[in-house]
Amino acid sequence: MLYDLLKRCVSIFFNLLNLLLGGKLPPFASACVVVEENDQYLVVDLPGNRVVFPGGFLQHNETPQQGAEREGCEETGLHIEVDDVINYYALKNRSWYTMNNICFALHGKVVGGELRSSIEGRPYWLHETELYARLGDDSRMILADYQAYRTQKRNQEVHRPTLIA
């Protein structure tokens, strides 16, 4: 709860500064990671009954892949290996409590660690049938793009030529 309040205060400060500068501040960059295992997705339960994919803002000199792996581990305790970029999104702030950002959504898989809560929320696995109803609009876009990505990857595997010796 305290962490959520801090994030809101930072957003208000950034938006006020941006207003004073005539809207000239560039958006932040963030990354999230979509991890699916056995028709279940790794999500983080945030205050206000919000569910999101693990992720957050990139640090200085950090790639989206590095940021997604770091944030995934910080928020879940799991070591996540990121591979493909699913898509990227220009997310506009909808209130004084959020910030404009460019969000990179990446696919990843768990390679170690233990599931544990963090200051940001409680991570857990949520079945695909329940997931859509719990996500916000931005995360629903990410889920839809991930499902298209997953279908494309499966089709590529099916149509991969087999070598005959």
N, C-alpha and C positions, 0 to 999 in steps of 0.2 A: 504494500500500500504506500509506504514512504517512497519507494522507488518510482512508482507511478506518479506521485505528486511531484517529484523532482523532474521527471520527464516533461510534465505539463508546464512547470515553471520555465524550463529551458526553452520549450516551444514558444511560450508567450514572449520571452526575452528576444528570441531570434526574430519572431514576427514583428515585434515593435521596432527592432533595429532595422529590419528590412523595410518597414513602412517609412522610417525616418530617412533612409537612403534611397527612397523612391523606387523600391522594388528591384534594386540592382544586385542583391546578393544571389549567388547561384544556389541551386538546390543541393542538398546533401546527397550522398550515395549510400545505399543500403543493400544488403544481400540477405536472402533467405534460402533455406535448403528444404527440399521436399524429399522425405525419406519414406518409402513404402515397403512394408514387409508383410506378406500373408494377408493382403487386402486391408491392412491397417496402416495408418499414417502417424508419424511422429509429430505431435503438436504440443504447444505450451498453452496452458490455461492461465489467462491473465486476469487481473482484477476487473470486475464488472461483467463477469461471465463471458469474456471474450476468448476465443481460441484462434491461435495463429500458428503458422509454420515457424520453426526456430529461425531467428535472424536478428539483424540490427544494423546500426550504422557502421560504415567502414572507418577504420583508423587511417591515419596519415601513412601514405606509401603502401597501402594494403590493396591487393587485388580482390575482386568480388569472390573468387574461389577461396582465398585465404580468409576473408571476412566471414564467409558462410561456414567454413570449418571451425573457425574460432568461436563465432557466436553459437553455433550448434553445440559445441562442447560446453561453453559457459552456461547455456540455458538448460542443458539436459544431462550433462555429465558423460555423454557418449562421445566417442571419437568417431567423427564422420569424415569419410573420404568423398570429396566432391568430384564429379566428372563433367557432365554437360551443362551448358546454359540452356534453360528451358525458354526463357524470354526475359525481356526487361520492360519496365513500366514507368511512366512518368506519373507519379502520384502527387496530386495537388492537395494542399492542405484544405480541409473542410471546415476548420474552426481555428481559433487562436491556440488551441491545445495540440495541434499537429503541425508538422513542417513539410514543405515541398521536398520531395526527394525522388531520385532515380533509383528504382529497386530492381536488382538483378535476382531472378529466381533460378536456382540451380538444382540439379538432381544429385542426390548423394546416397551413400549406403553406410551402415554402421560397421565399423571395423574394430571396436573395442569400447572399454569404459563401462560404467554402471549408471543406470538411470537414477537421477537425483534432482530434487527441486533446487531452485536458485532464488535470488532476490527478485527476479523478474516474474516467476510463476512456477507452476507445477507441470512438468512434462509427463506425457503419457501417450499410449497408443490408442487411436480412435479408428474404429472400423469405417470403411468407405461409405457404408449405408447411412451412418450417423454424421459424417463429416460435413457435408454440404450445408445442413441446417445450422451448424454451429459457427460457420465461418462468416466473416464480414464480406462486403462486396469486393474489396481488393483481393482478399485471399481466395474468393470464389473464382476470380479471373485466373489466378495462378493455378488453382486446381484444374480448371478446364484446359488450360494450356498444357499442364502436366499430363493430363489424360490423353490429349492429342499426341504429345511427345511419346508417351508410353505405347500407344497404338502404332505409331510410326516405327519405333524401335522393334516392336514385335514383328511387324511386317517385314522389316529388313532382315531379321533373323530367319524368318520362314523362307524368304526368297534368296537366301545366301547360297551360291552354287557349291555343290559338293565335289571335291576332287576324287577321282577314281584312280587307284594305283594300278 
